[in-house]
Amino acid sequence: MKFNTSPTDTSTLAALRRALDDIIADRRFAARKSISALDIAEHLLAEAAAGERDIDRLKASAFSKLMDDQGGGASSASLQADMPPRSRGIDRP
């Protein structure tokens, strides 16, 4: 869900930090040499500036960027299998 709040408010910064920490700790990030933590952080900031606040969507977007910058590698289906259901567009009650 997108909100029209500042990309630097406290809750947004906490969500960005959590998303960045989760991405950096993930094996998919460690396996990539073509993208840095700074690149991921900049991408997350851009998403937040555009209004995104949902942590699962932030992470899904960053992992998508990670794979796009790789120029191949894991398939979209294998990436989605590692993502939480909400990131794959599946809402669970």
C-alpha positions as CSV (number, residue, x, y, z in Angstrom):
1,M,0.0,0.0,0.0
2,K,1.4,3.4,-0.9
3,F,1.1,6.4,1.3
4,N,1.8,10.1,0.9
5,T,4.1,10.5,3.8
6,S,7.6,11.7,3.9
7,P,10.2,9.1,2.9
8,T,12.2,10.1,6.0
9,D,9.6,9.7,8.7
10,T,10.6,7.4,11.6
11,S,8.4,4.5,10.6
12,T,9.5,4.6,7.0
13,L,13.2,4.7,8.0
14,A,12.6,1.7,10.3
15,A,10.9,-0.2,7.4
16,L,13.7,0.7,5.0
17,R,16.4,-0.4,7.5
18,R,14.6,-3.7,8.1
19,A,14.2,-4.3,4.4
20,L,17.9,-3.5,3.7
21,D,19.0,-5.8,6.6
22,D,16.8,-8.7,5.4
23,I,18.1,-8.3,1.8
24,I,21.7,-8.1,2.8
25,A,21.3,-11.2,5.0
26,D,19.7,-13.2,2.2
27,R,21.7,-15.7,0.3
28,R,20.6,-14.3,-3.1
29,F,22.3,-11.0,-2.2
30,A,25.5,-12.7,-1.1
31,A,25.7,-14.6,-4.3
32,R,25.7,-11.4,-6.4
33,K,28.8,-9.5,-7.0
34,S,27.3,-7.0,-9.5
35,I,25.3,-4.9,-7.0
36,S,26.3,-3.4,-3.7
37,A,24.4,-2.7,-0.5
38,L,24.5,0.9,-1.4
39,D,22.8,0.2,-4.7
40,I,20.0,-1.7,-2.8
41,A,19.7,1.1,-0.3
42,E,19.4,3.7,-3.1
43,H,16.7,1.6,-4.8
44,L,14.8,1.2,-1.5
45,L,15.0,5.0,-0.9
46,A,13.6,5.6,-4.4
47,E,10.7,3.2,-3.8
48,A,10.0,5.0,-0.5
49,A,10.1,8.4,-2.2
50,A,7.5,7.1,-4.7
51,G,5.3,6.2,-1.7
52,E,5.9,2.5,-1.1
53,R,5.9,1.5,2.6
54,D,5.0,-2.2,2.6
55,I,8.1,-4.1,3.6
56,D,7.3,-7.2,1.5
57,R,6.9,-5.1,-1.6
58,L,10.0,-3.1,-0.8
59,K,12.0,-6.3,-0.6
60,A,10.4,-7.9,-3.6
61,S,11.3,-4.8,-5.6
62,A,14.9,-4.9,-4.4
63,F,15.2,-8.6,-5.2
64,S,13.8,-7.9,-8.7
65,K,16.4,-5.2,-9.1
66,L,19.0,-7.6,-7.9
67,M,18.1,-10.1,-10.5
68,D,17.7,-7.5,-13.3
69,D,21.3,-6.3,-12.6
70,Q,22.6,-9.9,-12.6
71,G,21.5,-10.2,-16.2
72,G,20.1,-13.7,-15.8
73,G,20.7,-16.2,-13.0
74,A,17.7,-17.6,-11.1
75,S,14.4,-17.6,-12.8
76,S,11.5,-15.5,-11.7
77,A,9.7,-18.6,-10.5
78,S,12.5,-19.7,-8.3
79,L,12.8,-16.2,-6.8
80,Q,9.1,-16.0,-6.1
81,A,9.2,-19.4,-4.4
82,D,11.6,-17.8,-1.8
83,M,9.4,-14.7,-1.3
84,P,6.6,-14.4,1.2
85,P,3.1,-15.0,-0.3
86,R,2.2,-11.2,-0.1
87,S,5.3,-10.4,-2.2
88,R,4.0,-12.8,-4.9
89,G,0.7,-11.0,-5.1
90,I,-1.0,-13.7,-3.0
91,D,-2.9,-12.4,0.1
92,R,-3.5,-14.8,2.9
93,P,-6.2,-14.1,5.5
